[in-house]
Amino acid sequence: MGDKLKEKLGGSIGEYLTSEQGIQTLVEQARKAGLEDKVRSWIGSGENLPISADELRALLTDDQIQMLVSKTGLPAGALLPALAQFLPGVVDHHTSEQDQPPAAG
């Protein structure tokens, strides 16, 4: 993945993740999509589980995808595979110094 693309995706995702409810919203969306284990692996200190472009489409809302499309200039068909490679590390980086959201109970 090119450095410019990484920079655009990192900035856009970073903005979202550092927003007031970013991580909490992502975990809730993951729970609804059946992907909570993957997202929690990115937040935790262990190995980051991979995610596919199709799983990302299920995880993210249409509005979130459109926001990323508009910020990066990439069509969704190119954005989602790139984001699938990049998102686990970005979430891991942005949550390494934050408290983890509570587990579903």
Buried (B, 14 or more C-beta within 10 A) or exposed (E): EEEEBBEBBBEBBBEBBEEEEBBEBBBBBBBEBEBBEBBBBBBEEEEBBEBEBEBBBBBBEEEBBEBBBEBBEBEBEBBBBBBBBBBBBBBBBBBEEEEEBEEEE
